[in-house]
Amino acid sequence: MFYFGVVTFNIADLVEHAVDVVPERIAAICGERRVTYSELEQRANRLAHHLAANGVGCGSHVGVYSRNSIQAVETMLAAYKLRAVAVNVNYRYVAGELRYIFDDADLVALVHERRNAGKVAAARTGKLKHVIVVDDESGADYEGCEYETALTGGHPDRDFEPRSPDDTYILYTGGTTGNPKGVVWRQEDVWRVLGGGIDFMTGARIEDEWQQANTGLRYSLVRFPIPPLIHGATQWATFQSLFSGGTIVFVPQFDAHEVWRTIEQHKAQVILITGDAMARPMIEALQEREYDTSSVVAIASTAALFSPSVKDQYLATLPNVVITDSIGSSEAGFSGLSIVQKGIEHRGGPRVKIDADNTVIDEDNRPVEAGVVGRLARGGHIPLGYYKDEVKTKSLFVEVDGKRYVVPGDFARVEEDGTVTLLGRGNMCVNSGGEKIFPEEVEGALKSHPDVFDALVIGVPDERFGQRVAAVVQPRDGRTPTLSELDEHARTKIAGYKVPRSLWLVDEIKRSPSGKPDYRWALAHAQENEATEHTTVVVK
C-alpha cells in the first residue's frame, strides 16, 4: 500500500522511496552476505509483521543489541515501519549495564546476537516481553524466537499505517562520563541535521521527499562506515545511503587490515571513521601492506579527535582522496565540517566551519567574539530532550536572543577567520590553578610524538593547583617514552601549564566501540595506580 500527497520526512518512508526507485540494486553488504533493496524491504516487512503480532506497535521500544550486520539494519527498519522506536544497545555491555538500559529505555522487544544470550537472560526485566535471536557461530543456548524463523512467519507486504515526521527516533549516548541517556528526536528534525535533509556542504534544504531516492537514478555511492551501528554517525551514514539508493558496506568489528581488504573487495568510495582510534591503525596498516585504494574518493572523520599528525599521514599516503573532519553529537546532530589540508597546525580538536544554526555562547548565553572560548550551541532542528529525564532536559536547552538552542556541553573557540575549534566536553576540562585545559588539545600534542600510539588526558588532584594535568599513554611496541621526553615534545605544541605532570604507561588505552575515549576508565586507572607529580608509572 502506498501513500502519496503527504510529505512525511520519515525514516521508513524515505527508505521505501529508494526501494521503489532502485529495487534490484545492492542495498547492503556484510561479509559474504548481500541484499538488494527489494530483499531488504521484504525482510524488514516480514520482521515488522512478526513484531506487530507480538505486541509491538506505534511508540513501542525495540532494542537492537548487535554488532554491525544486515539483520541490525533490518530490525531498525522494521521498527520504524511500525512507527515503533529502535533503541541502540551497546554490544559490549555486561549484565548490569544491560539491565539498566532495558529498564531505562522501556524495551518491550529485543533483537540480539546468539553470543549474548547469557547476558540477556541475566539482565532481562519484566517489561521485555519478546526476544528474537540472530544465530551466529557461538552455539550458545538461548531463550526466544530464532530470527529467520520470525521472518518466515511474517508476510512481506508493505501494508502499514501512514507515518508522520513527528514519529520518534531515540539515540542512547555512550555514557563515558555517566549512565547512558536516551536523546529523543522528531524524525524530521534528526533527518535534517544528520540524514541529508539539509546538505552538509551547501546548507540547502530538501523539500521534496523523493529527492534523495531519485539521486539513485543518476549515481550510486558505496559507503563504508566502520564504527558500530550503536554509534549515531554510522546509523545516519547507513540511513543516508539507503535514502539515496546507495550501497552500504559493514564489517562486524574493527580490524585495520580487514578494513582495507573490504575496501579493495567492494570498491568502497566513502569511508567513515571516528578519529585517531581508527585512523591511526588504518594508516599504519596501509603503510605495512599494499592495498588497492583506487575506489576511495573521501574519508570522513567525526565525533572523536583526528590529530594533525595523523591527518598529514593520510594526505601524504592518499593525496587524491578528500579528507574531511566534522563535529557533532547525539544531542545536536551535525555541527560543522572542514576539508583537511596538509601541514595546518592548530590547537584542540577539529577546526570546522559551522553552519548558520550553530553558534558559540558564553556563560550568560551571549555569542562570543573571536579568540574566546565558549559553549557550542545549536538552534533550528534540535531534539525534544532526554528520555524520562526532565532535569537533564531542562539543563540541555537555553534561549539566545529569543531562540531555543541545545547546548550539549562541548566547549569551542571561535577563530579569527570565523571557523570554530572544538576543545572537548566541559565535564572533562582540567582546572589547574584557574586555567582551563581541554584534554583533546593535550592528547593531540602527545600523539604527535613518535613513541606514542594513543593517549588520554585527565585531571588528578593537586594540593597546590586543585588539579594537575595527567596522561595515560599507550606507547608503540618496544618503546618506553619518559615523562621528561613527552614534556619536552609537548612544550613545542602547547603552553607549559597544559603539559602532563604525571604519566601512566599502559598496554592498551580503553575506548568505546565507536572509538570515543573512556575517561571514566582513565580516572579509575589513575586512582588505582597512584602517581605523584613528575612521576611515571608503568602498569602491566
N, C-alpha and C positions, 0 to 999 in steps of 0.2 A: 504494500500500500504506500503510495507516495503523496506528499502534501506540498502543494505549490501555492505561491501567493503570499506566504508569511515568511519574513526574514527572521530566522531563528538564531543564527550565530551560535550554534550549539555543537559540542564536540561530536556527538553521534551523527548529527545531520551533515556536518562538514565532511566526515569520513564517507558517509553514504553517497554524497555527491561524487566523490572521486571514484567510488565503486561503479557508479552508473556511467562515468565518462571513460574509464580505462579498466574494465573488469578483468581482462586477461593479462594485465601487466603484473610483474612480480611485486608484491607489496612488502614482504619481509623475508629475511634470510637469517637463520641461526644455525651454525654448524652445517650439517648436511640437509637440514630442513628448509624448505622454502614454500611460501603460499602466494597465490595470486590474490588480487583484490576480491574477486568473486568468492574464492575459497575462504579468505579471511572473513568476509561478510557472512557466509553461510555458517561457519563455525561459531562466530560470535553470536549470531541469531539463535543457533541451537542452544548454546550455553545460557543465553538470556532467557529463553523459554524454560529451560531446566530450573534456573534460579527463581523465576516467577512461580513455577509450580511448587517451589519450596519456601514460599513466603517472602521473597524479595520483591519490593515494589518501589514506587516513587518515594524518594527520600531515604530508603534503606541504605545501610553502610556495608560494603563488601570489602573485606581485606584481601590484599594481593601480597603474599608472602613468598617471594621468589627472586632468584637471580634473573638476569636478562634472558628472556625467552619469548617465543611467539605466543605461547599459552598465556603469559602475563599480559601481553597486548590484547589478546582475545578477551581476557577477563575484564580488563578495563573497559573495552568497547561494549561488552555485554552489559555491564553495569550502567553505562551511560545510555544505552538503548532503552533501558527500563526507567530512565530518569532516577536511577539509584546513584550512589556515590562510591567510587573506587577509592580505597584508602591504602596508601603505601605503607608496608610493614618491613622494617629493616631486616634483611635475611641473616644478619649477624647477632640479632637479639637472642639472649638466653631467656629461660622460662619466666623469671621475674619481670624482665622488661616487656616480654610478650604479654604477660598478664595485665600490665599497666596499659599497653596500647589497645588490647582487646576491650578493656573496660572503658578507657577514656574515649575511644572512638565509637563506642556503642556498636561494635560489629555484630551483625546477625548472620553473616555468612563469611566463609574464608576459603580461598584457594591457595594451597601451599604445595611445595615440592615434598615428595615422599621422604627425603633425607631428614626433614624437620618434624616428622610425625611425633617423635618422643617429646620434643619441646612443646608442641601444640597440645598434646594430651596433658602435660603437666600444667599448662597455663590456661587451658580452656575455662571460660566462665559461663554462667547460666544464660547470658544474653546470646551467646554464639550457638545458634540452632543448627546450622548446616555447614558441613565441611566437605570440600572437594579436593582430592589428592592427585597431583600430577606425578605419574610414575617416573622413576629415574633408575639409575644403576645401583642405588643404595640397597635395595631389598629390605628396607626397614618395615616392621609391622606398622599398620596404620588403622585408624578408625575413620570412616567416611566413605564417600562415593568416589570411585575412580573417574578421573577427568574424561577420558574418551568414552566411558560408559555414560556419563552425564550428557555428553554431546549426542550420543546415539539416541537417547530418549527425548531430545528436544527437536522440534521441527525447524527447518531452515528458512522459513518465510520471514519477511520483514513486515510484520503486521502489528506494530506498536503504536501507542497513542502519540499524538503530536507533542513535541517537546518545546522548551522555552529557553531563551537566552538567560532567564533567571534560574535555571537549574544549577545545582550546586557542584562545585569542584572543591575538594579538600586536599591539601598537601601537608603532611606532617614533617616538621623540621627535624633535623638530625639529633638535636638535644645534646650538643657537645659541651654546653655550659649549663645544663639543667634538663629536666624532663622534656621529652618531645611535645610540641604544641601543634595542633591542627589549624592551619591557616585556611579560612573559609572565603571562597570567591564566588561571585556570579560567573557562569561560564563565559559570557560575552566579555566581561572585564579581563579575565585571565587570558582569553584568546587574544584580546587586543595587545596585551603587553608581553606575551610570550609565544603566541601561536601564529604570528604573522598578520594579525588583524590591523596592526599599524606597522608599516615597513620599517625594519630596523635601521636601514641605511638612509632612507629618504624622509621618513616620518609620515608618508602618505597613508591615508586610511582606506581600508577596503569597505565598500558599501554594498557590493553585490556578493551574496553568499555563495555563488557558484564561481567566483573569480579564481580562487585558489585551485579548485578542481580543474578548471579549464586550462590552467597553465600546463597541466599534464598532457594536453594535446600537442603542445609545442616542444616541450623538452621534459626530461626526467632525470633528476639528480639521484645519485646513490649516496646516501648519508650513512655515516658510521659513528654513532655516539658511543663512546667507550665507557663512561661512568654508568653505574647501575640505574635501573628504572625506578628505584626508590628516590632518586635524585630528580628534582624538578627540571633541570636542564635537559636530561635525557628523555623524560616524559614528553617535553614540548618539542624537542628535536624529532621525536617519533611522530607526534601528532601533526606537526607541520609537514613532515614528509607525506603522511597519509592524506592530509588535506589537499596536497598538490600533486598527487599521483606519482610520487617518487618511490624509491626502494630504500628500505631501512635495513641495515645490517647490524647484527649483535654478536658479541661473544659472551658466554655466561660469566666469565670472570677475567680480570685483567692479567695479562702476561705480555710483556713488551714485544717479544719476538712473534707471538701468536697474533698480535695486532697487525704487524707488518705483513705477515703471511696472509691474513684475512684481507687486508687492503689489496695485496697483489692478486689474490684469487678472485675477488669480486669487483675489482676495479673501482673501489670506493673513491668518491670525489671530494666530499666534505667530511672532515674528521673533527669530532668534538671531544675535547679533553677538559680536565679540571686541574689547571696549573701544573706546578713542578712535580707533584706526586706522580703524575702520569707522563708529563713532558720529558722529564729528565731520564728515566729508564728507557723511554721510547727512543730518544735521540741517540743515546749511547748504544742501544741495540742496533740501530741503523748504521752507526759507525763501525760496529763489530762485524756486520754481515750485510751483504748487498741484497736489496730487495727492489722489485720494480715499483717505483712510486710515480710513474708517469701519469697515472689517472688522477692523482691528487691535485686539486685546484685551490683548496683552502683548508686551513687548520684553525679551529676556533677554540680559544680557552675561555673559561668562565668560572666564576664562583670560588676561585682559590688563587693564591699567589703564583704568578708566572714571572719569575725573576728575569731581569735584563740579561744576565749572563747566559741563561738557558735560551732565551729568545734569540740571542745572537748566534748560538749554535744552529738553531733551526734555519735562520736566514742564510747562514753560510752553507749548510748542507742541502737545503731545498730553496735555492734562490728564486725559482719561478712560482713558488706557492705563496698565496696571500695568507698571511698570518694575522689573526685578529685577537684582541684581548677585550673582554667585556665584563661588566659588573651587573649584579642583580641579586635578588634574594627571594625567598619564599613569600615574604610579606610585601614586596614591592614589584616583583617581576623584573623585567629588563630595565636597566637604568642608563647605560651608556656603553659605547663601543669605540675602539680605536684600531687602526691598522698599524701593525708593528713595523718599526723602522730600525735599521741596524745602527748600533752604536749610541743610541739615545739613552743617557743615564738620567734617572730621576729617583726621588725618594718615595718610599711607600710601595703600595700595591699598584694595580692597573691605573694608568692615566688615560682618561677617556673623555670624549665629547658627550656630554649629557644632552638628552632631548628636552623639549620645551616644557614638559610636565614635571621635570626634576629641578630641584634647587638645593642649596646648602644653607642651613639656618643656624643661628646662634641659640643660646640658652633662653633668649626672650622670643624665639620663633620669628626672627627677622633675617632676611637674606644677608649673607656675609660678603665682605669685599675680597678682592684678590689677595692671596697670601695668608688668609685667615682660615683656621680650622673650625669646622662646624659639623652639624649632623646632616646626612643626606636625607632628603625628603622627597616624596613623590605625590603628585596630585593626579587628577584625571581618573583613569580606570584603576581603582585600588580595591583591596579586599574588604570584606564585611567585618572581619575581625578574627579572633581566635575562638575555636570551638569550645563552648562551655566555660569560657573564662572571661567574665565581664571586666574584672580588674585589669588583666593584662591587655584586653582590648582597648579599654579606656586610655591606657598609657601608650598605646600604639599610634594614636592619631592626635594631630594638633591642627590649629587653624592659623593660616598665614594669609593676611590681607583678605580675610573673609572666605578663603578657600580651604577645604579639608585636605589634609596631607597625611600620608602614612610615613612614620619615622621608625624604621626597623632597628636602629641602633648603630648603624655604620657611620663612622667618622670619616670626613673627607676634607681636603684642602683645595680651595679654588686657586688655579694658577693664573698668571698674568695674561695668558692667551685665551682665557675663558674655559679651558679644559678643567677637569677635576681629577685629583689623585685620591684613590681610596686608601685609607690608612688602617682600617680594621674596625672590629667591634669595640665599642666603648667599654663593655664589661670586661674586656681583656687588656685594656690600656694599663700600662705600668705608671704609677705616680711616684716618682722618685724626687723627693725634696720639692714637690710642687711642679716639677716638669712632667708633662705627659709624653709617654713614649709608647708608640704603637708597634706591636710585635712584628707585623709584616715587613716594616721598614728594616728592622734589625735582621730578621730572617733572610731577607734578600741580600744584605751585606755579607752575612755569614756564608750563604750558599754560593757566593762568587769565589770563595776560597777553594783552591784545587783539591784540598784534602777532605772537604765537607760534601757529603751526599745529600743530607736532609737536616733540617733544624726546626725546632720550635722554641719560641722565646716567651718567657713568663716573668712575673714579678714575684719575688720572695721577700719575706720580712727583713727589715734592716733597722738596727737601733738608731742610726743617725738620720736616715732619709725616709723612714717609713717603709719604703720598698726599694729594692735594687734590681737591676736587670740581670736575669739568669738565662742560660740556654741549655737545652737538651739537644745534643748533636749526634747524628749517625755518621761516622766517618766513612770514607771509601775503604774498600777492602785493603787491609795491610797498612793503613795509615793511622796515626795517632796524633792529631793536631793538639797542641798545647794551648792553654788559655792565653798565654803571652803571644803566641803566634797569631791566634784569632783576634786578639786585641789590636795588635799592630796592623793587621789587614783591615779590620773593620773601621779603624780610625781614618783610613783613606776614603771611606764611603759615607760615613755618618759622623755626627758630632760625638765627642768623647763621652758625654754623660749618657749616651744611649748604648754604649758598648757593654756587653755582658761582664759582670764581676764574678760570677760563679758558673761552672761548666760541668755538665754531666755527659759522658760519652756512653752511648748505648749501641747495642747490636742493631736495633731497628726502632724507628720512630713509629708510634701508633697513630693511624689516621682512620677516618671513617671510610666505608666502602667507596664513597664518591671522591675520596682524596682530600677531604677537608680536615684541618688539624683538630686533634683531640686534646684540647688544652686541659681538660679535667685529668686525663691520664698523665700529662706532663707535670701538673701541680702535685698529684698524688705521688708520682715518681720522685719529685724533689723532696717531699716530706718524708718519704721512706728512706731516702739516702742523703742525709743532711750534709750540706757543704757550706763551709764558711766563705767569707769574701776572699777572692783571689785564689780559690782552690779548684782543682779538677778532680771529679770522682769518676772512675771508670767502673761501670756496672756490667757484670756478666751474668 
